[in-house]
Amino acid sequence: MIAVFCALSSEYLNLIRFITKKEDFYYENIPVTTCHIANYDVLIACSGPGQEAAYQCAKILFAHYHITFALSTGIAGSLNPNLKIGDIIISDKIIKPNICSFTVSPEIYNVIFNKCKESVQENCSRKPNIQIAAIVSTAGFINETEQSKVLEKQYNGMCVETESGSVMQACQEKQINCAAVKIISDFANEASINTIKQTQFAVTKELGKSIVHMITNLTSPEFKQLVNFK
């Protein structure tokens, strides 16, 4: 089973809207959707924001479902001035500052990168920039320019968010492969809260569409690459 973890209701709802046959319910107060996309059983969960919520959500669902690959999705703040709203970052590394970092294998991030490229070429009127890069996963929301500059310089990160590091941590404990796909919603600066209010619906809709397209078009060999834990 493929698990897709979101933090915010907008991320979750703008993903499941593209799935016609599904079952929506709560499992231990976690909003969950299960469905069958193409040849794959898929679970989509909304953890709520923050590292602890993401970690506990993943742990609870791993204990109940046979999950073989996990994807952390959602919005992120840009740490790179060349990025634009709606650009997509695929993790080759997920970093929890001062705690740990996780490396994603090329076999995994290249599959996701290629599928995301296919999706935006077919479905997006604006062609976003898609990059493979490090994602910084912090304990709190970043909305200070100077702090963003420090994170970019210290960790060579392309974007910042708060959940993917904890999802990855839970995956490593269970020996489940994991990656993150994030879409830029703001610039991790003093205007971020207002920016997110303006961009959140549009970018999460585009991301949700891309995630469903990616799973729908996974070939069997590509799926094996995602689930083969090393």
C-alpha positions as CSV (number, residue, x, y, z in Angstrom):
1,M,0.0,0.0,0.0
2,I,1.2,3.5,-0.8
3,A,0.6,6.1,1.9
4,V,0.4,9.8,1.2
5,F,0.7,12.1,4.2
6,C,-0.6,15.7,4.3
7,A,-0.5,18.1,7.2
8,L,-3.2,20.6,6.3
9,S,-6.9,20.1,5.3
10,S,-6.4,22.1,2.1
11,E,-3.6,19.7,1.1
12,Y,-5.7,16.7,1.9
13,L,-9.0,17.9,0.4
14,N,-7.3,19.1,-2.8
15,L,-5.8,15.6,-3.2
16,I,-8.8,13.4,-2.6
17,R,-11.0,15.6,-4.8
18,F,-9.3,13.9,-7.8
19,I,-10.3,10.4,-6.7
20,T,-13.7,9.2,-7.6
21,K,-14.1,5.9,-5.8
22,K,-12.9,6.1,-2.2
23,E,-13.7,5.6,1.4
24,D,-13.4,8.5,3.8
25,F,-13.3,8.0,7.5
26,Y,-11.5,8.8,10.8
27,Y,-8.9,6.4,12.3
28,E,-8.0,7.5,15.9
29,N,-9.1,11.0,15.0
30,I,-7.0,11.1,11.9
31,P,-8.9,12.0,8.6
32,V,-8.1,9.1,6.3
33,T,-9.1,8.2,2.7
34,T,-8.4,4.7,1.3
35,C,-8.8,4.0,-2.4
36,H,-7.5,2.0,-5.4
37,I,-5.7,4.1,-8.0
38,A,-4.8,2.1,-11.1
39,N,-3.1,-1.0,-9.8
40,Y,-2.3,0.3,-6.3
41,D,-4.0,0.4,-2.9
42,V,-3.5,3.9,-1.6
43,L,-4.0,5.5,1.9
44,I,-4.2,9.3,2.2
45,A,-4.0,10.9,5.7
46,C,-4.2,14.4,7.2
47,S,-1.9,14.5,10.2
48,G,-2.4,18.1,11.2
49,P,0.6,20.5,11.3
50,G,3.9,20.0,13.0
51,Q,6.6,17.4,13.6
52,E,5.0,15.5,16.4
53,A,1.6,15.3,14.7
54,A,3.2,14.0,11.5
55,Y,5.3,11.4,13.4
56,Q,2.4,10.1,15.5
57,C,0.1,9.9,12.5
58,A,2.6,7.8,10.6
59,K,3.3,5.6,13.5
60,I,-0.4,4.9,14.2
61,L,-1.1,4.1,10.5
62,F,2.0,2.0,10.1
63,A,0.8,-0.2,13.0
64,H,-2.6,-0.8,11.4
65,Y,-1.9,-0.9,7.6
66,H,0.6,-2.7,5.5
67,I,2.3,0.3,4.0
68,T,5.3,-0.3,1.7
69,F,6.0,3.3,0.5
70,A,5.2,6.7,1.9
71,L,5.1,10.2,0.4
72,S,5.0,13.4,2.4
73,T,3.3,16.1,0.4
74,G,2.2,19.7,0.9
75,I,3.2,23.3,0.8
76,A,6.6,24.7,1.6
77,G,8.4,28.0,1.9
78,S,11.1,28.8,-0.6
79,L,14.7,29.2,0.6
80,N,16.0,29.9,-2.9
81,P,15.3,33.4,-4.5
82,N,15.1,31.8,-7.9
83,L,12.0,29.7,-7.1
84,K,8.5,30.9,-7.8
85,I,5.1,30.2,-6.3
86,G,3.9,26.8,-7.6
87,D,7.4,25.3,-8.3
88,I,7.8,21.8,-7.1
89,I,10.6,20.3,-5.0
90,I,11.3,16.6,-4.8
91,S,13.6,15.5,-2.0
92,D,17.0,13.9,-2.4
93,K,17.6,14.7,1.2
94,I,15.3,15.6,4.2
95,I,17.0,17.5,7.0
96,K,15.8,18.0,10.6
97,P,18.2,20.7,11.8
98,N,20.3,19.8,14.7
99,I,18.7,16.4,14.9
100,C,19.2,14.2,11.8
101,S,19.1,14.0,8.0
102,F,17.8,11.3,5.7
103,T,19.0,10.6,2.1
104,V,16.5,9.5,-0.6
105,S,17.9,7.1,-3.1
106,P,18.2,8.2,-6.8
107,E,16.1,5.3,-7.8
108,I,13.2,6.8,-5.8
109,Y,13.5,10.5,-6.5
110,N,14.1,10.0,-10.2
111,V,10.9,8.0,-10.6
112,I,8.9,10.7,-8.8
113,F,10.7,13.5,-10.7
114,N,9.8,11.9,-14.1
115,K,6.2,11.3,-13.1
116,C,5.8,14.9,-11.9
117,K,7.2,16.2,-15.2
118,E,4.7,14.1,-17.1
119,S,1.9,15.4,-14.9
120,V,2.6,19.1,-15.3
121,Q,3.2,18.7,-19.0
122,E,-0.3,17.2,-19.4
123,N,-2.3,19.0,-16.7
124,C,-0.8,22.4,-15.8
125,S,-1.4,25.6,-17.9
126,R,1.7,27.2,-16.1
127,K,4.7,24.9,-16.3
128,P,6.3,25.0,-12.9
129,N,10.0,24.5,-12.3
130,I,10.5,21.0,-10.9
131,Q,13.8,20.4,-8.9
132,I,15.4,17.6,-7.0
133,A,16.9,19.1,-3.9
134,A,17.2,19.1,-0.1
135,I,14.2,19.9,2.0
136,V,14.6,21.4,5.4
137,S,12.1,20.2,8.0
138,T,12.0,22.5,11.0
139,A,10.2,22.4,14.3
140,G,8.3,25.6,13.6
141,F,6.9,27.8,10.8
142,I,9.7,29.9,9.2
143,N,8.7,33.5,8.4
144,E,11.9,35.5,8.9
145,T,14.2,36.4,6.0
146,E,17.4,36.1,8.0
147,Q,16.4,32.7,9.4
148,S,15.7,31.5,5.9
149,K,19.1,32.6,4.7
150,V,20.8,30.7,7.5
151,L,18.9,27.5,6.6
152,E,19.7,27.8,3.0
153,K,23.4,28.5,3.7
154,Q,23.8,25.9,6.4
155,Y,21.9,23.0,4.9
156,N,21.9,23.9,1.2
157,G,18.2,23.6,1.3
158,M,15.8,24.5,-1.4
159,C,12.6,24.8,0.7
160,V,11.4,24.6,4.3
161,E,8.4,22.9,5.9
162,T,7.6,21.1,9.2
163,E,6.4,17.6,8.6
164,S,8.5,15.5,6.1
165,G,11.4,14.9,8.4
166,S,9.1,13.3,11.0
167,V,7.3,11.2,8.4
168,M,10.7,10.0,7.1
169,Q,11.9,9.3,10.7
170,A,8.8,7.0,11.3
171,C,9.5,5.3,7.9
172,Q,13.1,4.6,8.7
173,E,12.1,3.0,12.0
174,K,9.8,0.6,10.1
175,Q,12.2,0.2,7.1
176,I,9.7,1.8,4.7
177,N,11.0,3.9,1.8
178,C,9.9,7.5,1.9
179,A,10.2,10.7,-0.1
180,A,8.7,14.2,-0.1
181,V,7.1,16.3,-2.8
182,K,6.5,19.9,-1.8
183,I,5.0,22.8,-3.7
184,I,6.2,26.4,-3.1
185,S,3.4,28.5,-1.4
186,D,5.5,31.4,0.0
187,F,9.0,32.7,0.4
188,A,9.6,31.9,4.1
189,N,9.7,35.6,5.0
190,E,7.7,38.2,7.0
191,A,4.9,38.2,4.4
192,S,4.5,34.4,4.3
193,I,1.3,34.2,6.3
194,N,-0.5,36.6,3.9
195,T,1.1,35.0,0.9
196,I,-0.1,31.5,1.9
197,K,-3.7,32.8,2.3
198,Q,-3.6,33.9,-1.3
199,T,-1.8,30.9,-2.9
200,Q,-2.7,27.9,-0.8
201,F,-5.8,26.7,-2.6
202,A,-4.3,27.0,-6.1
203,V,-1.0,25.4,-5.3
204,T,-2.5,22.5,-3.3
205,K,-4.9,21.8,-6.1
206,E,-2.1,21.5,-8.6
207,L,-0.1,19.3,-6.2
208,G,-3.0,17.0,-5.6
209,K,-3.6,16.6,-9.3
210,S,0.1,15.8,-9.8
211,I,0.2,13.2,-7.0
212,V,-2.8,11.3,-8.3
213,H,-1.4,11.4,-11.8
214,M,1.9,10.1,-10.6
215,I,0.3,7.1,-8.8
216,T,-2.0,6.4,-11.7
217,N,0.8,6.2,-14.2
218,L,3.3,4.2,-12.1
219,T,4.5,1.1,-13.9
220,S,5.2,-2.1,-12.1
221,P,9.0,-1.8,-12.4
222,E,8.8,1.8,-11.1
223,F,6.7,0.7,-8.2
224,K,9.2,-2.0,-7.3
225,Q,11.9,0.7,-7.2
226,L,9.9,2.7,-4.7
227,V,9.2,-0.1,-2.3
228,N,12.6,-1.9,-2.5
229,F,14.1,-0.8,0.9
230,K,17.9,-0.7,1.0
